[in-house]
Amino acid sequence: VDCCACCAPHCNHTGQVGVFVIQSMEKYKGGIRLSILCGKRAIRDYRALSDQSTKLCGIFSSKPEQLADLASGLQQDMMSLKRKFDDLQLDYAKLHIGEANQPFIIYEAESMEAVIAKRLLQFILEKDVKVAVILVGHSSKEYRFYASSKGVDSKIMLEQMKSSFGAKGGGNQEMIQGSISISKGQMCDFLQKYLNE
């Protein structure tokens, strides 16, 4: 006997369902999960999508069927520009670091992605310094920090930063990262004391 445990309103005939749209389909726990809309909800959804499509066509001066290709092209352009920006940011930082006159270098940046910060750390360590630190943020209230070392255990240094400044983060002997409430001057004093001990 077929059993349909359905608690939805029952129709006298299928025409009462109205427009029926399958929005998405995904595999779920060995079956298939369908997301559907029907009746007035389906119509409202279509109108909303149509309005968005019309607006986008106006912005890009294109036809609806061209929108996907335009979006893909824009995404590729943005990725290309981002790569160029990352390279410029790295080159700018390298120019402003200068030569090391002490066993560590600290560099401040208002914004910098982790992958660029790590590339910059490698560059700094080539200057024959023991510790390289990058502080990323707009003020000393809280920085995102990245630090790398050569001949110094960064993990032990992180523990000192945690006990002295309440830093949060993790890493290994070569590199650590996290957040810290500290000024560049305080970090400088900390490194001088830590490396002299």
URJOGI-V343675 format. One record per backbone hydrogen bond with DSSP energy under -1.0 kcal/mol. NH is the residue of the N-H (numbers start at 1). CO is the residue of the C=O. Records with the same first field share a line. If there is no record, write none. Layout:
NH: CO  CO
This chain:
6: 4
16: 13
17: 14
21: 37
23: 35
24: 35
26: 33
28: 31
31: 28
33: 26
35: 24
37: 21
39: 19
41: 38
43: 39
44: 40
45: 41
46: 42
47: 43
48: 44
49: 45
50: 46
51: 47
52: 48
53: 49
54: 50
55: 51
56: 52
57: 53
58: 54
59: 55
60: 56
62: 57
66: 63
67: 64
70: 66
71: 67
72: 68
73: 69
74: 70
75: 71
76: 72
77: 73
78: 74
79: 75
80: 76
81: 77
82: 78
83: 79
84: 80
85: 81
86: 82
87: 83
88: 84
89: 85
90: 86
91: 87
92: 88
93: 89
94: 90
95: 91
96: 92
105: 131
107: 133
109: 135
117: 113
118: 114
119: 115
120: 116
121: 117
122: 118
123: 119
124: 120
125: 121
127: 124
130: 103
131: 103
132: 148
133: 105
134: 146
135: 107
136: 144
137: 109
143: 180
144: 136
145: 178
146: 134
147: 176
148: 132
149: 174
150: 130
154: 173
157: 153
158: 154
159: 155
160: 156
161: 157
162: 158
163: 159
164: 160
165: 161
166: 162
167: 161
168: 179
170: 177
172: 175
176: 147
177: 170
178: 145
179: 168
180: 143
187: 183
188: 184
189: 185
190: 186
191: 187
192: 188
193: 189
194: 190
195: 191
196: 192
